[in-house]
Amino acid sequence: MAVLTVRKIPEAVHRALRLRAAQHGRSTEAEVRAILESAVKPEGSVHFGTLMHEIGRKAGVTDEDVNALEKNIEDQRKAARHAPVSFE
C-alpha cells in the first residue's frame, strides 16, 4: 500500500479535517483517505460483491439458499480429496 505525505496544510484546513473526522467517527488519517477515495472514484462505480448481492436478491436468492450452496460445495471438496501418495 502506498504512503503519501502532504506538507504545508493550513492550520484551518487541518482543524476542519479533524472536526470532520470526529463527526464521522474516524481518525484524521482515515478521513483523508475517505475524502481522497471519493474524489477519484468514478461516479456510479459499483463493487462486484455489491452487484452480485443485488442480482441475487432480485432473483429471490435467500440466505438459506446461499448456505445450502456453500454446504454442497464443501461436501464436494471433501469427496474430491485424495489420499496422499505412499512410496512404500
HTML snippet that shows the backbone in 3Dmol.js (N, CA, C, O; Angstrom):
<script src="https://3Dmol.org/build/3Dmol-min.js"></script>
<div id="view" style="width:600px;height:400px;position:relative"></div>
<script>
const pdb = `
ATOM      1  N   MET A   1       0.852  -1.172   0.000  1.00  0.00           N
ATOM      2  CA  MET A   1       0.000   0.000   0.000  1.00  0.00           C
ATOM      3  C   MET A   1       0.896   1.232   0.000  1.00  0.00           C
ATOM      4  O   MET A   1       1.906   1.269   0.702  1.00  0.00           O
ATOM      5  N   ALA A   2       0.535   2.215  -0.767  1.00  0.00           N
ATOM      6  CA  ALA A   2       1.339   3.427  -0.913  1.00  0.00           C
ATOM      7  C   ALA A   2       1.192   4.347   0.301  1.00  0.00           C
ATOM      8  O   ALA A   2       0.193   4.307   1.019  1.00  0.00           O
ATOM      9  N   VAL A   3       2.197   5.158   0.503  1.00  0.00           N
ATOM     10  CA  VAL A   3       2.197   6.145   1.569  1.00  0.00           C
ATOM     11  C   VAL A   3       2.326   7.510   0.921  1.00  0.00           C
ATOM     12  O   VAL A   3       3.132   7.700   0.010  1.00  0.00           O
ATOM     13  N   LEU A   4       1.531   8.461   1.394  1.00  0.00           N
ATOM     14  CA  LEU A   4       1.527   9.812   0.849  1.00  0.00           C
ATOM     15  C   LEU A   4       1.719  10.800   1.984  1.00  0.00           C
ATOM     16  O   LEU A   4       1.036  10.729   3.006  1.00  0.00           O
ATOM     17  N   THR A   5       2.648  11.718   1.800  1.00  0.00           N
ATOM     18  CA  THR A   5       2.877  12.762   2.794  1.00  0.00           C
ATOM     19  C   THR A   5       2.472  14.087   2.182  1.00  0.00           C
ATOM     20  O   THR A   5       2.909  14.431   1.084  1.00  0.00           O
ATOM     21  N   VAL A   6       1.639  14.828   2.890  1.00  0.00           N
ATOM     22  CA  VAL A   6       1.196  16.142   2.420  1.00  0.00           C
ATOM     23  C   VAL A   6       1.749  17.178   3.388  1.00  0.00           C
ATOM     24  O   VAL A   6       1.474  17.127   4.587  1.00  0.00           O
ATOM     25  N   ARG A   7       2.517  18.104   2.872  1.00  0.00           N
ATOM     26  CA  ARG A   7       3.147  19.116   3.707  1.00  0.00           C
ATOM     27  C   ARG A   7       2.435  20.461   3.547  1.00  0.00           C
ATOM     28  O   ARG A   7       1.720  20.697   2.573  1.00  0.00           O
ATOM     29  N   LYS A   8       2.647  21.308   4.506  1.00  0.00           N
ATOM     30  CA  LYS A   8       2.199  22.706   4.475  1.00  0.00           C
ATOM     31  C   LYS A   8       0.681  22.840   4.319  1.00  0.00           C
ATOM     32  O   LYS A   8       0.202  23.639   3.514  1.00  0.00           O
ATOM     33  N   ILE A   9      -0.065  22.056   5.089  1.00  0.00           N
ATOM     34  CA  ILE A   9      -1.517  22.193   5.118  1.00  0.00           C
ATOM     35  C   ILE A   9      -1.842  23.344   6.064  1.00  0.00           C
ATOM     36  O   ILE A   9      -1.358  23.364   7.196  1.00  0.00           O
ATOM     37  N   PRO A  10      -2.645  24.296   5.623  1.00  0.00           N
ATOM     38  CA  PRO A  10      -3.009  25.406   6.515  1.00  0.00           C
ATOM     39  C   PRO A  10      -3.683  24.876   7.787  1.00  0.00           C
ATOM     40  O   PRO A  10      -4.415  23.887   7.759  1.00  0.00           O
ATOM     41  N   GLU A  11      -3.415  25.559   8.890  1.00  0.00           N
ATOM     42  CA  GLU A  11      -3.951  25.135  10.183  1.00  0.00           C
ATOM     43  C   GLU A  11      -5.480  25.045  10.155  1.00  0.00           C
ATOM     44  O   GLU A  11      -6.054  24.129  10.746  1.00  0.00           O
ATOM     45  N   ALA A  12      -6.139  25.978   9.480  1.00  0.00           N
ATOM     46  CA  ALA A  12      -7.612  25.964   9.403  1.00  0.00           C
ATOM     47  C   ALA A  12      -8.108  24.709   8.680  1.00  0.00           C
ATOM     48  O   ALA A  12      -9.131  24.143   9.064  1.00  0.00           O
ATOM     49  N   VAL A  13      -7.399  24.272   7.645  1.00  0.00           N
ATOM     50  CA  VAL A  13      -7.778  23.059   6.912  1.00  0.00           C
ATOM     51  C   VAL A  13      -7.570  21.841   7.803  1.00  0.00           C
ATOM     52  O   VAL A  13      -8.401  20.933   7.827  1.00  0.00           O
ATOM     53  N   HIS A  14      -6.466  21.824   8.528  1.00  0.00           N
ATOM     54  CA  HIS A  14      -6.190  20.702   9.425  1.00  0.00           C
ATOM     55  C   HIS A  14      -7.255  20.607  10.511  1.00  0.00           C
ATOM     56  O   HIS A  14      -7.723  19.514  10.829  1.00  0.00           O
ATOM     57  N   ARG A  15      -7.637  21.747  11.080  1.00  0.00           N
ATOM     58  CA  ARG A  15      -8.702  21.760  12.100  1.00  0.00           C
ATOM     59  C   ARG A  15     -10.008  21.241  11.510  1.00  0.00           C
ATOM     60  O   ARG A  15     -10.708  20.449  12.141  1.00  0.00           O
ATOM     61  N   ALA A  16     -10.335  21.688  10.300  1.00  0.00           N
ATOM     62  CA  ALA A  16     -11.572  21.248   9.649  1.00  0.00           C
ATOM     63  C   ALA A  16     -11.548  19.743   9.389  1.00  0.00           C
ATOM     64  O   ALA A  16     -12.567  19.069   9.538  1.00  0.00           O
ATOM     65  N   LEU A  17     -10.388  19.219   9.000  1.00  0.00           N
ATOM     66  CA  LEU A  17     -10.260  17.773   8.784  1.00  0.00           C
ATOM     67  C   LEU A  17     -10.465  17.003  10.084  1.00  0.00           C
ATOM     68  O   LEU A  17     -11.154  15.984  10.111  1.00  0.00           O
ATOM     69  N   ARG A  18      -9.859  17.501  11.164  1.00  0.00           N
ATOM     70  CA  ARG A  18     -10.025  16.832  12.462  1.00  0.00           C
ATOM     71  C   ARG A  18     -11.488  16.841  12.901  1.00  0.00           C
ATOM     72  O   ARG A  18     -11.994  15.839  13.406  1.00  0.00           O
ATOM     73  N   LEU A  19     -12.161  17.968  12.709  1.00  0.00           N
ATOM     74  CA  LEU A  19     -13.571  18.076  13.080  1.00  0.00           C
ATOM     75  C   LEU A  19     -14.424  17.130  12.249  1.00  0.00           C
ATOM     76  O   LEU A  19     -15.277  16.417  12.778  1.00  0.00           O
ATOM     77  N   ARG A  20     -14.184  17.133  10.941  1.00  0.00           N
ATOM     78  CA  ARG A  20     -14.946  16.260  10.045  1.00  0.00           C
ATOM     79  C   ARG A  20     -14.706  14.788  10.406  1.00  0.00           C
ATOM     80  O   ARG A  20     -15.643  13.989  10.401  1.00  0.00           O
ATOM     81  N   ALA A  21     -13.467  14.432  10.715  1.00  0.00           N
ATOM     82  CA  ALA A  21     -13.147  13.058  11.105  1.00  0.00           C
ATOM     83  C   ALA A  21     -13.903  12.673  12.372  1.00  0.00           C
ATOM     84  O   ALA A  21     -14.461  11.579  12.458  1.00  0.00           O
ATOM     85  N   ALA A  22     -13.921  13.563  13.347  1.00  0.00           N
ATOM     86  CA  ALA A  22     -14.633  13.291  14.596  1.00  0.00           C
ATOM     87  C   ALA A  22     -16.127  13.096  14.340  1.00  0.00           C
ATOM     88  O   ALA A  22     -16.753  12.229  14.949  1.00  0.00           O
ATOM     89  N   GLN A  23     -16.694  13.892  13.448  1.00  0.00           N
ATOM     90  CA  GLN A  23     -18.116  13.765  13.131  1.00  0.00           C
ATOM     91  C   GLN A  23     -18.436  12.410  12.489  1.00  0.00           C
ATOM     92  O   GLN A  23     -19.535  11.881  12.654  1.00  0.00           O
ATOM     93  N   HIS A  24     -17.467  11.859  11.756  1.00  0.00           N
ATOM     94  CA  HIS A  24     -17.662  10.562  11.104  1.00  0.00           C
ATOM     95  C   HIS A  24     -17.116   9.401  11.934  1.00  0.00           C
ATOM     96  O   HIS A  24     -17.168   8.247  11.509  1.00  0.00           O
ATOM     97  N   GLY A  25     -16.595   9.714  13.117  1.00  0.00           N
ATOM     98  CA  GLY A  25     -16.089   8.655  13.989  1.00  0.00           C
ATOM     99  C   GLY A  25     -14.825   7.991  13.473  1.00  0.00           C
ATOM    100  O   GLY A  25     -14.610   6.798  13.692  1.00  0.00           O
ATOM    101  N   ARG A  26     -13.979   8.767  12.779  1.00  0.00           N
ATOM    102  CA  ARG A  26     -12.751   8.228  12.207  1.00  0.00           C
ATOM    103  C   ARG A  26     -11.565   9.050  12.680  1.00  0.00           C
ATOM    104  O   ARG A  26     -11.712  10.141  13.230  1.00  0.00           O
ATOM    105  N   SER A  27     -10.391   8.494  12.448  1.00  0.00           N
ATOM    106  CA  SER A  27      -9.174   9.260  12.676  1.00  0.00           C
ATOM    107  C   SER A  27      -9.040  10.275  11.536  1.00  0.00           C
ATOM    108  O   SER A  27      -9.680  10.145  10.492  1.00  0.00           O
ATOM    109  N   THR A  28      -8.203  11.281  11.756  1.00  0.00           N
ATOM    110  CA  THR A  28      -7.969  12.264  10.695  1.00  0.00           C
ATOM    111  C   THR A  28      -7.394  11.580   9.466  1.00  0.00           C
ATOM    112  O   THR A  28      -7.778  11.899   8.341  1.00  0.00           O
ATOM    113  N   GLU A  29      -6.485  10.651   9.668  1.00  0.00           N
ATOM    114  CA  GLU A  29      -5.888   9.923   8.547  1.00  0.00           C
ATOM    115  C   GLU A  29      -6.939   9.137   7.768  1.00  0.00           C
ATOM    116  O   GLU A  29      -6.936   9.157   6.537  1.00  0.00           O
ATOM    117  N   ALA A  30      -7.835   8.448   8.467  1.00  0.00           N
ATOM    118  CA  ALA A  30      -8.897   7.691   7.803  1.00  0.00           C
ATOM    119  C   ALA A  30      -9.841   8.631   7.058  1.00  0.00           C
ATOM    120  O   ALA A  30     -10.333   8.296   5.981  1.00  0.00           O
ATOM    121  N   GLU A  31     -10.091   9.793   7.626  1.00  0.00           N
ATOM    122  CA  GLU A  31     -10.966  10.769   6.962  1.00  0.00           C
ATOM    123  C   GLU A  31     -10.339  11.256   5.664  1.00  0.00           C
ATOM    124  O   GLU A  31     -11.024  11.366   4.647  1.00  0.00           O
ATOM    125  N   VAL A  32      -9.046  11.548   5.688  1.00  0.00           N
ATOM    126  CA  VAL A  32      -8.355  11.994   4.471  1.00  0.00           C
ATOM    127  C   VAL A  32      -8.409  10.897   3.410  1.00  0.00           C
ATOM    128  O   VAL A  32      -8.625  11.184   2.233  1.00  0.00           O
ATOM    129  N   ARG A  33      -8.211   9.633   3.825  1.00  0.00           N
ATOM    130  CA  ARG A  33      -8.309   8.523   2.861  1.00  0.00           C
ATOM    131  C   ARG A  33      -9.697   8.466   2.236  1.00  0.00           C
ATOM    132  O   ARG A  33      -9.826   8.276   1.027  1.00  0.00           O
ATOM    133  N   ALA A  34     -10.739   8.631   3.054  1.00  0.00           N
ATOM    134  CA  ALA A  34     -12.110   8.591   2.544  1.00  0.00           C
ATOM    135  C   ALA A  34     -12.360   9.746   1.569  1.00  0.00           C
ATOM    136  O   ALA A  34     -13.004   9.560   0.536  1.00  0.00           O
ATOM    137  N   ILE A  35     -11.859  10.923   1.893  1.00  0.00           N
ATOM    138  CA  ILE A  35     -12.027  12.086   1.013  1.00  0.00           C
ATOM    139  C   ILE A  35     -11.322  11.845  -0.324  1.00  0.00           C
ATOM    140  O   ILE A  35     -11.889  12.099  -1.386  1.00  0.00           O
ATOM    141  N   LEU A  36     -10.096  11.359  -0.262  1.00  0.00           N
ATOM    142  CA  LEU A  36      -9.348  11.098  -1.498  1.00  0.00           C
ATOM    143  C   LEU A  36     -10.028  10.024  -2.343  1.00  0.00           C
ATOM    144  O   LEU A  36     -10.132  10.155  -3.562  1.00  0.00           O
ATOM    145  N   GLU A  37     -10.486   8.970  -1.686  1.00  0.00           N
ATOM    146  CA  GLU A  37     -11.161   7.895  -2.429  1.00  0.00           C
ATOM    147  C   GLU A  37     -12.410   8.410  -3.125  1.00  0.00           C
ATOM    148  O   GLU A  37     -12.638   8.104  -4.295  1.00  0.00           O
ATOM    149  N   SER A  38     -13.217   9.186  -2.419  1.00  0.00           N
ATOM    150  CA  SER A  38     -14.448   9.696  -3.037  1.00  0.00           C
ATOM    151  C   SER A  38     -14.147  10.693  -4.147  1.00  0.00           C
ATOM    152  O   SER A  38     -14.930  10.834  -5.086  1.00  0.00           O
ATOM    153  N   ALA A  39     -13.009  11.389  -4.044  1.00  0.00           N
ATOM    154  CA  ALA A  39     -12.659  12.377  -5.072  1.00  0.00           C
ATOM    155  C   ALA A  39     -12.211  11.724  -6.377  1.00  0.00           C
ATOM    156  O   ALA A  39     -12.420  12.293  -7.449  1.00  0.00           O
ATOM    157  N   VAL A  40     -11.608  10.558  -6.307  1.00  0.00           N
ATOM    158  CA  VAL A  40     -11.073   9.942  -7.520  1.00  0.00           C
ATOM    159  C   VAL A  40     -11.890   8.756  -8.020  1.00  0.00           C
ATOM    160  O   VAL A  40     -11.671   8.284  -9.135  1.00  0.00           O
ATOM    161  N   LYS A  41     -12.827   8.271  -7.214  1.00  0.00           N
ATOM    162  CA  LYS A  41     -13.647   7.127  -7.606  1.00  0.00           C
ATOM    163  C   LYS A  41     -14.622   7.557  -8.695  1.00  0.00           C
ATOM    164  O   LYS A  41     -15.304   8.572  -8.550  1.00  0.00           O
ATOM    165  N   PRO A  42     -14.695   6.797  -9.779  1.00  0.00           N
ATOM    166  CA  PRO A  42     -15.648   7.154 -10.834  1.00  0.00           C
ATOM    167  C   PRO A  42     -17.081   7.149 -10.316  1.00  0.00           C
ATOM    168  O   PRO A  42     -17.456   6.300  -9.508  1.00  0.00           O
ATOM    169  N   GLU A  43     -17.864   8.092 -10.782  1.00  0.00           N
ATOM    170  CA  GLU A  43     -19.267   8.162 -10.357  1.00  0.00           C
ATOM    171  C   GLU A  43     -20.015   6.942 -10.859  1.00  0.00           C
ATOM    172  O   GLU A  43     -19.821   6.492 -11.988  1.00  0.00           O
ATOM    173  N   GLY A  44     -20.862   6.423 -10.010  1.00  0.00           N
ATOM    174  CA  GLY A  44     -21.686   5.289 -10.389  1.00  0.00           C
ATOM    175  C   GLY A  44     -20.960   3.960 -10.365  1.00  0.00           C
ATOM    176  O   GLY A  44     -21.533   2.942 -10.753  1.00  0.00           O
ATOM    177  N   SER A  45     -19.707   3.944  -9.916  1.00  0.00           N
ATOM    178  CA  SER A  45     -18.990   2.667  -9.883  1.00  0.00           C
ATOM    179  C   SER A  45     -19.585   1.799  -8.778  1.00  0.00           C
ATOM    180  O   SER A  45     -19.961   2.287  -7.712  1.00  0.00           O
ATOM    181  N   VAL A  46     -19.659   0.518  -9.058  1.00  0.00           N
ATOM    182  CA  VAL A  46     -20.246  -0.427  -8.123  1.00  0.00           C
ATOM    183  C   VAL A  46     -19.227  -1.524  -7.869  1.00  0.00           C
ATOM    184  O   VAL A  46     -18.587  -2.004  -8.805  1.00  0.00           O
ATOM    185  N   HIS A  47     -19.072  -1.923  -6.625  1.00  0.00           N
ATOM    186  CA  HIS A  47     -18.193  -3.032  -6.304  1.00  0.00           C
ATOM    187  C   HIS A  47     -18.842  -4.338  -6.749  1.00  0.00           C
ATOM    188  O   HIS A  47     -20.063  -4.483  -6.690  1.00  0.00           O
ATOM    189  N   PHE A  48     -18.028  -5.278  -7.191  1.00  0.00           N
ATOM    190  CA  PHE A  48     -18.525  -6.536  -7.715  1.00  0.00           C
ATOM    191  C   PHE A  48     -19.412  -7.265  -6.711  1.00  0.00           C
ATOM    192  O   PHE A  48     -20.477  -7.768  -7.068  1.00  0.00           O
ATOM    193  N   GLY A  49     -18.970  -7.322  -5.450  1.00  0.00           N
ATOM    194  CA  GLY A  49     -19.753  -8.012  -4.426  1.00  0.00           C
ATOM    195  C   GLY A  49     -21.127  -7.398  -4.224  1.00  0.00           C
ATOM    196  O   GLY A  49     -22.116  -8.109  -4.045  1.00  0.00           O
ATOM    197  N   THR A  50     -21.182  -6.062  -4.254  1.00  0.00           N
ATOM    198  CA  THR A  50     -22.465  -5.365  -4.106  1.00  0.00           C
ATOM    199  C   THR A  50     -23.384  -5.700  -5.276  1.00  0.00           C
ATOM    200  O   THR A  50     -24.577  -5.944  -5.091  1.00  0.00           O
ATOM    201  N   LEU A  51     -22.821  -5.710  -6.473  1.00  0.00           N
ATOM    202  CA  LEU A  51     -23.603  -6.030  -7.670  1.00  0.00           C
ATOM    203  C   LEU A  51     -24.154  -7.449  -7.597  1.00  0.00           C
ATOM    204  O   LEU A  51     -25.326  -7.678  -7.896  1.00  0.00           O
ATOM    205  N   MET A  52     -23.310  -8.406  -7.199  1.00  0.00           N
ATOM    206  CA  MET A  52     -23.762  -9.794  -7.096  1.00  0.00           C
ATOM    207  C   MET A  52     -24.846  -9.945  -6.027  1.00  0.00           C
ATOM    208  O   MET A  52     -25.791 -10.715  -6.200  1.00  0.00           O
ATOM    209  N   HIS A  53     -24.707  -9.211  -4.926  1.00  0.00           N
ATOM    210  CA  HIS A  53     -25.715  -9.245  -3.866  1.00  0.00           C
ATOM    211  C   HIS A  53     -27.064  -8.757  -4.408  1.00  0.00           C
ATOM    212  O   HIS A  53     -28.094  -9.386  -4.167  1.00  0.00           O
ATOM    213  N   GLU A  54     -27.056  -7.655  -5.127  1.00  0.00           N
ATOM    214  CA  GLU A  54     -28.290  -7.103  -5.681  1.00  0.00           C
ATOM    215  C   GLU A  54     -28.931  -8.058  -6.683  1.00  0.00           C
ATOM    216  O   GLU A  54     -30.149  -8.238  -6.682  1.00  0.00           O
ATOM    217  N   ILE A  55     -28.116  -8.669  -7.535  1.00  0.00           N
ATOM    218  CA  ILE A  55     -28.643  -9.621  -8.522  1.00  0.00           C
ATOM    219  C   ILE A  55     -29.273 -10.813  -7.811  1.00  0.00           C
ATOM    220  O   ILE A  55     -30.355 -11.265  -8.185  1.00  0.00           O
ATOM    221  N   GLY A  56     -28.593 -11.320  -6.784  1.00  0.00           N
ATOM    222  CA  GLY A  56     -29.127 -12.459  -6.033  1.00  0.00           C
ATOM    223  C   GLY A  56     -30.446 -12.134  -5.366  1.00  0.00           C
ATOM    224  O   GLY A  56     -31.376 -12.939  -5.397  1.00  0.00           O
ATOM    225  N   ARG A  57     -30.532 -10.962  -4.762  1.00  0.00           N
ATOM    226  CA  ARG A  57     -31.784 -10.573  -4.094  1.00  0.00           C
ATOM    227  C   ARG A  57     -32.920 -10.401  -5.105  1.00  0.00           C
ATOM    228  O   ARG A  57     -34.054 -10.797  -4.835  1.00  0.00           O
ATOM    229  N   LYS A  58     -32.621  -9.812  -6.271  1.00  0.00           N
ATOM    230  CA  LYS A  58     -33.658  -9.652  -7.304  1.00  0.00           C
ATOM    231  C   LYS A  58     -34.131 -11.000  -7.825  1.00  0.00           C
ATOM    232  O   LYS A  58     -35.289 -11.148  -8.217  1.00  0.00           O
ATOM    233  N   ALA A  59     -33.229 -11.989  -7.831  1.00  0.00           N
ATOM    234  CA  ALA A  59     -33.577 -13.333  -8.298  1.00  0.00           C
ATOM    235  C   ALA A  59     -34.280 -14.146  -7.213  1.00  0.00           C
ATOM    236  O   ALA A  59     -34.736 -15.261  -7.464  1.00  0.00           O
ATOM    237  N   GLY A  60     -34.366 -13.585  -6.008  1.00  0.00           N
ATOM    238  CA  GLY A  60     -35.056 -14.264  -4.922  1.00  0.00           C
ATOM    239  C   GLY A  60     -34.182 -15.231  -4.143  1.00  0.00           C
ATOM    240  O   GLY A  60     -34.702 -16.078  -3.416  1.00  0.00           O
ATOM    241  N   VAL A  61     -32.869 -15.124  -4.277  1.00  0.00           N
ATOM    242  CA  VAL A  61     -31.957 -15.993  -3.538  1.00  0.00           C
ATOM    243  C   VAL A  61     -31.968 -15.573  -2.069  1.00  0.00           C
ATOM    244  O   VAL A  61     -31.804 -14.398  -1.742  1.00  0.00           O
ATOM    245  N   THR A  62     -32.165 -16.556  -1.195  1.00  0.00           N
ATOM    246  CA  THR A  62     -32.219 -16.275   0.237  1.00  0.00           C
ATOM    247  C   THR A  62     -30.911 -16.687   0.911  1.00  0.00           C
ATOM    248  O   THR A  62     -30.069 -17.347   0.303  1.00  0.00           O
ATOM    249  N   ASP A  63     -30.753 -16.293   2.160  1.00  0.00           N
ATOM    250  CA  ASP A  63     -29.576 -16.710   2.920  1.00  0.00           C
ATOM    251  C   ASP A  63     -29.530 -18.230   3.046  1.00  0.00           C
ATOM    252  O   ASP A  63     -28.451 -18.823   3.024  1.00  0.00           O
ATOM    253  N   GLU A  64     -30.691 -18.860   3.176  1.00  0.00           N
ATOM    254  CA  GLU A  64     -30.746 -20.317   3.269  1.00  0.00           C
ATOM    255  C   GLU A  64     -30.237 -20.957   1.980  1.00  0.00           C
ATOM    256  O   GLU A  64     -29.553 -21.980   2.024  1.00  0.00           O
ATOM    257  N   ASP A  65     -30.570 -20.358   0.829  1.00  0.00           N
ATOM    258  CA  ASP A  65     -30.072 -20.859  -0.458  1.00  0.00           C
ATOM    259  C   ASP A  65     -28.546 -20.788  -0.513  1.00  0.00           C
ATOM    260  O   ASP A  65     -27.887 -21.731  -0.952  1.00  0.00           O
ATOM    261  N   VAL A  66     -28.002 -19.679  -0.070  1.00  0.00           N
ATOM    262  CA  VAL A  66     -26.549 -19.492  -0.081  1.00  0.00           C
ATOM    263  C   VAL A  66     -25.887 -20.495   0.858  1.00  0.00           C
ATOM    264  O   VAL A  66     -24.872 -21.097   0.507  1.00  0.00           O
ATOM    265  N   ASN A  67     -26.453 -20.677   2.043  1.00  0.00           N
ATOM    266  CA  ASN A  67     -25.901 -21.643   2.997  1.00  0.00           C
ATOM    267  C   ASN A  67     -25.916 -23.055   2.429  1.00  0.00           C
ATOM    268  O   ASN A  67     -24.950 -23.801   2.590  1.00  0.00           O
ATOM    269  N   ALA A  68     -27.006 -23.423   1.765  1.00  0.00           N
ATOM    270  CA  ALA A  68     -27.109 -24.754   1.164  1.00  0.00           C
ATOM    271  C   ALA A  68     -26.077 -24.916   0.053  1.00  0.00           C
ATOM    272  O   ALA A  68     -25.474 -25.982  -0.075  1.00  0.00           O
ATOM    273  N   LEU A  69     -25.868 -23.891  -0.739  1.00  0.00           N
ATOM    274  CA  LEU A  69     -24.878 -23.944  -1.811  1.00  0.00           C
ATOM    275  C   LEU A  69     -23.474 -24.090  -1.239  1.00  0.00           C
ATOM    276  O   LEU A  69     -22.678 -24.891  -1.729  1.00  0.00           O
ATOM    277  N   GLU A  70     -23.173 -23.319  -0.205  1.00  0.00           N
ATOM    278  CA  GLU A  70     -21.848 -23.412   0.426  1.00  0.00           C
ATOM    279  C   GLU A  70     -21.612 -24.806   1.012  1.00  0.00           C
ATOM    280  O   GLU A  70     -20.510 -25.343   0.910  1.00  0.00           O
ATOM    281  N   LYS A  71     -22.645 -25.391   1.624  1.00  0.00           N
ATOM    282  CA  LYS A  71     -22.517 -26.743   2.178  1.00  0.00           C
ATOM    283  C   LYS A  71     -22.286 -27.750   1.065  1.00  0.00           C
ATOM    284  O   LYS A  71     -21.465 -28.656   1.204  1.00  0.00           O
ATOM    285  N   ASN A  72     -23.002 -27.597  -0.029  1.00  0.00           N
ATOM    286  CA  ASN A  72     -22.840 -28.503  -1.164  1.00  0.00           C
ATOM    287  C   ASN A  72     -21.422 -28.424  -1.717  1.00  0.00           C
ATOM    288  O   ASN A  72     -20.812 -29.451  -2.014  1.00  0.00           O
ATOM    289  N   ILE A  73     -20.903 -27.224  -1.854  1.00  0.00           N
ATOM    290  CA  ILE A  73     -19.530 -27.034  -2.364  1.00  0.00           C
ATOM    291  C   ILE A  73     -18.531 -27.690  -1.417  1.00  0.00           C
ATOM    292  O   ILE A  73     -17.619 -28.388  -1.862  1.00  0.00           O
ATOM    293  N   GLU A  74     -18.697 -27.471  -0.120  1.00  0.00           N
ATOM    294  CA  GLU A  74     -17.780 -28.063   0.859  1.00  0.00           C
ATOM    295  C   GLU A  74     -17.857 -29.582   0.823  1.00  0.00           C
ATOM    296  O   GLU A  74     -16.829 -30.253   0.907  1.00  0.00           O
ATOM    297  N   ASP A  75     -19.073 -30.140   0.698  1.00  0.00           N
ATOM    298  CA  ASP A  75     -19.227 -31.592   0.613  1.00  0.00           C
ATOM    299  C   ASP A  75     -18.516 -32.145  -0.621  1.00  0.00           C
ATOM    300  O   ASP A  75     -17.882 -33.198  -0.549  1.00  0.00           O
ATOM    301  N   GLN A  76     -18.618 -31.444  -1.749  1.00  0.00           N
ATOM    302  CA  GLN A  76     -17.952 -31.884  -2.979  1.00  0.00           C
ATOM    303  C   GLN A  76     -16.434 -31.817  -2.833  1.00  0.00           C
ATOM    304  O   GLN A  76     -15.722 -32.690  -3.330  1.00  0.00           O
ATOM    305  N   ARG A  77     -15.941 -30.790  -2.156  1.00  0.00           N
ATOM    306  CA  ARG A  77     -14.495 -30.680  -1.931  1.00  0.00           C
ATOM    307  C   ARG A  77     -13.991 -31.821  -1.060  1.00  0.00           C
ATOM    308  O   ARG A  77     -12.935 -32.395  -1.327  1.00  0.00           O
ATOM    309  N   LYS A  78     -14.751 -32.147  -0.016  1.00  0.00           N
ATOM    310  CA  LYS A  78     -14.346 -33.241   0.866  1.00  0.00           C
ATOM    311  C   LYS A  78     -14.322 -34.563   0.106  1.00  0.00           C
ATOM    312  O   LYS A  78     -13.417 -35.376   0.296  1.00  0.00           O
ATOM    313  N   ALA A  79     -15.317 -34.777  -0.755  1.00  0.00           N
ATOM    314  CA  ALA A  79     -15.406 -36.022  -1.522  1.00  0.00           C
ATOM    315  C   ALA A  79     -14.285 -36.114  -2.552  1.00  0.00           C
ATOM    316  O   ALA A  79     -13.862 -37.218  -2.896  1.00  0.00           O
ATOM    317  N   ALA A  80     -13.802 -35.001  -3.044  1.00  0.00           N
ATOM    318  CA  ALA A  80     -12.790 -34.983  -4.085  1.00  0.00           C
ATOM    319  C   ALA A  80     -11.377 -35.137  -3.538  1.00  0.00           C
ATOM    320  O   ALA A  80     -10.447 -35.354  -4.314  1.00  0.00           O
ATOM    321  N   ARG A  81     -11.190 -35.033  -2.231  1.00  0.00           N
ATOM    322  CA  ARG A  81      -9.860 -35.142  -1.651  1.00  0.00           C
ATOM    323  C   ARG A  81      -9.332 -36.563  -1.845  1.00  0.00           C
ATOM    324  O   ARG A  81     -10.059 -37.544  -1.691  1.00  0.00           O
ATOM    325  N   HIS A  82      -8.079 -36.640  -2.178  1.00  0.00           N
ATOM    326  CA  HIS A  82      -7.457 -37.934  -2.396  1.00  0.00           C
ATOM    327  C   HIS A  82      -6.486 -38.234  -1.268  1.00  0.00           C
ATOM    328  O   HIS A  82      -5.972 -37.335  -0.603  1.00  0.00           O
ATOM    329  N   ALA A  83      -6.255 -39.505  -1.076  1.00  0.00           N
ATOM    330  CA  ALA A  83      -5.277 -39.917  -0.072  1.00  0.00           C
ATOM    331  C   ALA A  83      -3.891 -39.534  -0.567  1.00  0.00           C
ATOM    332  O   ALA A  83      -3.643 -39.554  -1.772  1.00  0.00           O
ATOM    333  N   PRO A  84      -2.983 -39.184   0.340  1.00  0.00           N
ATOM    334  CA  PRO A  84      -1.633 -38.840  -0.079  1.00  0.00           C
ATOM    335  C   PRO A  84      -0.928 -40.046  -0.697  1.00  0.00           C
ATOM    336  O   PRO A  84      -1.217 -41.193  -0.355  1.00  0.00           O
ATOM    337  N   VAL A  85      -0.022 -39.774  -1.592  1.00  0.00           N
ATOM    338  CA  VAL A  85       0.725 -40.834  -2.267  1.00  0.00           C
ATOM    339  C   VAL A  85       1.688 -41.471  -1.275  1.00  0.00           C
ATOM    340  O   VAL A  85       2.354 -40.788  -0.498  1.00  0.00           O
ATOM    341  N   SER A  86       1.742 -42.797  -1.324  1.00  0.00           N
ATOM    342  CA  SER A  86       2.677 -43.536  -0.472  1.00  0.00           C
ATOM    343  C   SER A  86       3.757 -44.149  -1.367  1.00  0.00           C
ATOM    344  O   SER A  86       3.439 -44.768  -2.383  1.00  0.00           O
ATOM    345  N   PHE A  87       5.003 -43.983  -1.005  1.00  0.00           N
ATOM    346  CA  PHE A  87       6.105 -44.519  -1.789  1.00  0.00           C
ATOM    347  C   PHE A  87       6.684 -45.802  -1.173  1.00  0.00           C
ATOM    348  O   PHE A  87       7.779 -46.237  -1.529  1.00  0.00           O
ATOM    349  N   GLU A  88       5.948 -46.377  -0.273  1.00  0.00           N
ATOM    350  CA  GLU A  88       6.428 -47.615   0.363  1.00  0.00           C
ATOM    351  C   GLU A  88       5.918 -48.819  -0.345  1.00  0.00           C
ATOM    352  O   GLU A  88       6.222 -49.944   0.052  1.00  0.00           O
TER     353      GLU A  88
END
`;
const viewer = $3Dmol.createViewer("view");
viewer.addModel(pdb, "pdb");
viewer.setStyle({}, {cartoon: {color: "spectrum"}});
viewer.zoomTo();
viewer.render();
</script>
